[in-house]
Amino acid sequence: MSAGNILLWVIVPYICIATFVLGHIWRYRYDKFGWTTRSSQLYERRLLRIGSPLFHFGILLVILGHVVGILIPESTTKALGVSEHAYHLSAVTLGTVSGVMTVAGMAILIYRRRTTGPVFSATTTNDKIMYVLLALTIGLGLATTVLGNATGAAHDYRVDVAPWFRSVLYFDPHTHLIVAAPIGFEIHAISAWLLFAFWPFSRLVHVFSAPVGYLTRPYIVYRSREAVTPRRGWEGSRLPVEPPG
């Protein structure tokens, strides 16, 4: 095993995983007020109303597809009665649809951020790095899926990429598996690890936010302005003055 392979497929993944976990813990402890998407809805809504649902629903499908395709072994799907042809057909269909939705939504959001003055002014260097890593990872994943099937040279990532990823999680990395994968899958894997490492320090942390406190917080009582006649502050606090003598 060469030093380069150890660096790329052993050291880099574990550094990125550690950064992902510890970075979120640090961010939650020391930057709770920054744990937000920094919404720009007040500046522009028309493009946001189109691009945001496309991107978010698309990326959810992408994540679902990766969870099933990478974390669930091929032997398990076969044991459940899912044939290789049926799995491949559903994976390509879901991957293509979700990928196109995600890319289209991201393109709209980037266009909106670049052409809307107040939104562009609120864009930080951190945001730009996030968009580059996100676009690179998603674009490479979509390219390997669409181009591979369009040229008739589709690669079965469940025989090398997926087992290698699981072996990393098992703390027993089998680097020979990922090295045998096509270069497109290798670059896609590296870009994904870099995205995970940058994740805790970007607005992507909002993925792990849930309004749990909303379920137990007390009711907010609203009263009409006409129902209560306000008094001037000094009227309620005036003390009676006794007459002299």
N, C-alpha and C positions, 0 to 999 in steps of 0.2 A: 504494500500500500504506500503510495507516494505521499510526500509531505503536503503537496497541493490538495490531494483528495481528503486528507485528514483535516486540513484547514477549512475547506469548503463544505464538507459533508458531515463533519463531527463537531469541530470547534465553533464554527459560525452558527449552526442551529442551536447549540446549547447556550451560547452567549445571547442570542436573540430571545430564546425562551426565558432565560433569567431576567433579561431586561424587560420583557413583557410583563412578567409577574411582579417583580420588585418595583418596576416603574409605576404600575397601577397602585400598589400599596403606598408608595411615596406620594404620588399625586393626590390620592384620597386623604392622606394625613395632613399634607402641607399646602394643598391648593384646592380645597373644596369649592371655593367661590369661582375658581376657574374651570371647574368640571361642567362644561357647558358647550353647546354648539355655537354659541355667539350668534344667535339667529339674526338674519338680515331681512326678515319678512316685512318690517316696517318700511324698508327702502323700495322694495319691488315685489309684487305678488303674482303678476300674470305668468311670467316664465317659471317662477318658483312653483306655482300650482301645477304646472305640467312636468317639469323636470324632477322635482322631489319625489313624487309617487313612482315615476318610472325607475329612478335610481334605487330607491329603498326597497320596492317590491322585487326588482331585478336582483339586487345584491342578496336579499334573503333567499331567493331561489338558488343563487350561486353557492351560498354557504351550505344550504341543504344538500345540494348535489355533491359538494366536496365532502361533507360529513358521511354521506352514504357511500360515495365512491372510494374514499380513502380509509375511513375508519372501519368499514364493514368488509371483511375478507370475501374474496370470490367464492370460497368454499361455503360460506354462510348463505349467500344468495342462491347458489345451486341447491343447497339442502332445503331451501324454502320453495323450490320448484320453479325458480326464475331462470329461464334459459339464457345462454350467452347472447343470442340474437335479440331477445326481448330486452335484456338489460342494456345492450349497446344502443338499440333503437331509442329507448326511453332516455338514456343518458345524453345521446347526441341531440335529441329534440329539446329536452329541458335545458341543456347547456347552451344551445344556440339561442333559444328564445330568451332565457334569462340574461345571457351575455349581451345580446342586442339591446334589451331593455336597459341594462345597466350602463352600457356605453352611450346610448342615446340620452338617457337621463343625465349622465355626467357631462356630456357635451353641452346640453342645454344649460346646466348649472355653471359650467366654466364660462360659456358665452355670456350668461347673465352677469357673472362676477366681473368679467372683463369689460363689458359695455355699459354697466350701470355705475355711474360715478360714485355714489356713496358706498355701494357694495365693494367696488374696487379699492376705495380708500381704506376700507376696514379690513382688507385682505393683508395678512401678515406673511412674512417669509416662511414661517412655520406652515401656514396654509398651502403655500405654493409647493413646498417639499412634499406635503401630504398628497396633494393632487397628482404630482409627478409619480410618486410611488404607487398610488392607487391605480392611476391610469395605466402604468407600465404592467403591473401585476394582472389587472383585468384584461388588458389588451393581449398580453402573451397567452393567457389562458384561453381566450376566445380564438386566437389565431391557431393554436395547436389543435383545437377542436374542429374548427371550420375548415381550415386548409388541409388538415390531415384527411378528413372525410371527403373533401371535394376532389382531392387528387387520388383517392383510392388507397392512400398509404396510412390509414388510421393506425395509431399505436395503442396497444392495450396497456394503459398505465397501471392496471391492477396487478400486473405481474412483476413490476419493478419499483415504480415511484411510490405506490401505496404501501407495499410491504416495507420499503425503506423508511417512510415516514412513521409507520407504526413502530419500527425497530428503534427509531430515535426516542419515541415516547416510552419504550420499554427499557431505555438506557443500555441498549445493545445494538448500536448502529451498524447496519450491513451496507457499507459504502459501495460494495461491488454491484448492488442492485441499481442505485441511482446513476452510477457511472455508465451502466449499460443502456440507459434511457437516451432518447434523442436530445440534441442540444437545446431544442426549444423548451422541453420539459425541465431541463436543468436550470436554464435561465429563469423560467417561471418560478421554480422552487426558491432560488436565491432571492428573487425580488419579493416573494412572499415573506421570507424570513426577515428581510430588511424592513418590510412594512410592519410586521409584528413588533420589531424592535422600536420603531418610531411611534407606534400606536399610543402608548401611554402619555406621550408628550404633545399630542395633537388633539384636535376637537373630536377625534374618533372615540374618545373615552365615553361619549354619551351613549354608545351602544350598550354599556353596562349600567345605565341608569334606568331606574324604574320608580314611578311615583307610588311607592308602597305606603308612605306616610299619609297619602291621600285617603286611604281606606279607614284610618283611625282618627283623623283630625276632627275637631269639633265643627259643628255647623257654623256657617257664617250667616249672620242675620242682617238682612237688608231692610231698611226702612225708607219710606218715601219722605222727601223733603217737606211735603205738605202736611204730613202727619205730626210733625214736631215743630213747634214755634220756638226758634232759638232765642235765647236771651243774651244780652250783652254781658260780658264777663263781670263787670263791676256791679251789676244789679243783684246778682246772687250772693255776693260776698259783703254787701253793705251791712254794717252793724248798727243797731238802734242807738241813737244818741240821747242820753238823758238830759232833761232841761236843767239849767243851773239852779242852784239853791236846793 
